[in-house]
Amino acid sequence: MNLDLINGEFSHDSVRYGTSGPEFDGLSFILESDHKTMVVTRLIEGLFDGGDSISVSGSCLLEAVGSKDLMFEIVPYQLSVKIDDVSKDETDTLGCLQKLLSAFFH
């Protein structure tokens, strides 16, 4: 798989296709549970300097076992994460990104 994070002119390649599987940037890793796979990556400072959203895009090599053959398909993906302005008060965590992340940590 590959995973690119972009905001304005700033781009960060979190995961790249490697010769024996995904190659990570040192800030990203994969969690696997049963039939689910999740990429976990840190959002670095440069991603908050160029605009009001972070573009997440890439592709994933999927494999499936058919009745006779092993099948492969590269599936592209893309989404945008909106970044809301957060008050200068450090206790204010009502921004959109914080709300998104809090859904996973409660």
N, C-alpha and C positions, 0 to 999 in steps of 0.2 A: 504494500500500500504506500501511498504518499499523502502527506498532509501539509498544506501551505496556509499560513496565517498572514493576512495582508491588511494594512490600514494606511491609506494614502500612499506615500512613496516607500513606506517601510514594509519589508517582506521578511518572513521567517519560515524556513523549511524545517518543520518539526520532525517529519518522518519522510524517508525516501525509500524507493525500491532498492533493495540490495541484491547481491548475487545469491545469497542463501536465506533471504527473508528481509523484513523491514530493517532499515538502519535508522537509529534514533539520534537526536541531537544532544543527548545528555540531560535534557529537561523533560523528556517524554518517555512513556513506557506503555506496555499493553497489559491489561488485566483480562483473564479468561475465566469464564465460569460456565460449565456445561456447554451449551451451544452458543453462548454469547461472548463477544469479544468487544472490549472497550479500550479506546486510546485515551490516555490521560496525559495532558501537557500543561505546562505553566504558561501563562500569558505574560510575556516580558514587557518591560517598560516602553519600548519603542512602538508597541501596538496601540498605545493610548495617546500618541502624539500627532496623528495625522488626520483624524476625522471623527465622525460620530458612530462609526460601526467597524467591526472587524469582519473581513471576508474569510470564510473557512472553505477551502476547496481542495480537491485532490481526486484520487481514484483508488479503487481497491480491487485486487485480483481475487476473485471468488472461484472456488472449485466445488464441484459436486460430483458424486458418484452416480452414474446412470446405470441402466441395466447391464451394459457391457463395457462402457468407456468412462474414463475420468474426463469431465468437462471443465473448461476454464472460461471465465468471462471477466473482462475488465469493466468495472462499473464506476462511472464518474459521479461525484457528488459536489454540492455547493450550498452554502447557507451563509446568512449574514447575521451577526450578533450586534444589536444596537447597544451603544454605550450612552447612557444618560449622564448629564452633569450631576455631580454630587456636591452638596454644600461643602464649604470650606471647613465646617465643623466635623472633626474626625469621628464623632459619634454617629453621624448621619450616614446610614448605609442603605438608603432607599433607591439607589440607582438600579437601572434595569439589569445590568450585569450581575450585581449583587443578588438581586431577586432570583435570577436564573440559577446562580450557583447555590443559593440557599435551599433551593428545591432538592438538591442532592445531599445536603448535610444537616437535615433536621431529624 
